[in-house]
Amino acid sequence: MKKLLALSMAAMMALSLAACGGSASSDAASASSTTEGASSSEAASSEASAETAGSDKTWVIATDTVFKPFEYTDANGDFVGIDVDILAAIAEDQGFTYELKSLGWDSAIAACQAGQADGMIAGASITDERKSSGWIFSDGYYTATQTMTVPANSDITGFDGLSGKTVAVKTGTQGAAYAESLKDQYGFQITYFEDSPTMYQAVLGGQCAACFEDTPIMQASIKDGGLALKVLEDTANEGGDYGFAIFNADNQELIDMFNAGLADIKADGTYDEILAKYLG
């Protein structure tokens, strides 16, 4: 009887140990499975993050080369200006990355139209004509007039003095459009130039009697360049807004970010600081 009782107790102990062993083994397997699952999840998350980071777009923005004080090269060789600083402030506010390419006015437009650039900021006036030809504009970020400039020693005081003479304009600008709207009425001819400095030299050299240019650009060029020219303020038109532009509706995100960022930098005072830096 005692022998049977001892055998029974031994069997029960064995079963108990086996059960404990099975539970520990199961827990270990479960922990292992959980760890592997977590590792797989973390790996997948890391891969997804890497993929997202790698897909971040760098927007290519085209601009003019010489359009002081909106875009130009300073004494240190750095590309600076109102447009340059506004774009940088908006990109920082909205968290996007961009590459600014200084191409010149005509080349900047061509690059955008060919898909080689995503957008353009170059003191481009917002007009219905441009909109109808495929320009898609942001909200206006600066209001400028266009005016007539003559040599400092010129006796021309207004449009009436241009009869029979030649005036200089920069191709594709609002200054050119303004001159074109007046030439038949006042009887003058127009010569077109690719950039502002060459246009100014044509007036200084006597090849042209006057030029038409955006007022703030002309004033800054005369002041900073010591040019022997004078702006005839009474010849200014009503003016209009400059806008950031795209030429492909697929880039609407860029316009949306520009508009949102512009509102933010105006609200926090950054915009006014930028204008004061260049315009005083």
Secondary structure, DSSP 8 states (H G I E B T S, - for coil): -HHHHHHHHHHHHHHHHHHHHHHHHHHHHHHHHHHHHHHHHHHHHHHHHHHHHHT--EEEEEE-S-BTTTBEE-TTS-EESHHHHHHHHHHHHHT-EEEEEE--HHHHHHHHHTTS-SEE-SS-B--HHHHHTT-EEEEEEEEE-EEEEEETT----SGGGGTT-EEEEETTSHHHHHHHHHHHHHT-EEEEESSHHHHHHHHHTTSSSEEEEEHHHHHHHHHHHT-SEEEEGGG----EEEEEEES-GGGHHHHHHHHHHHHHHHHTTHHHHHHHHHH-
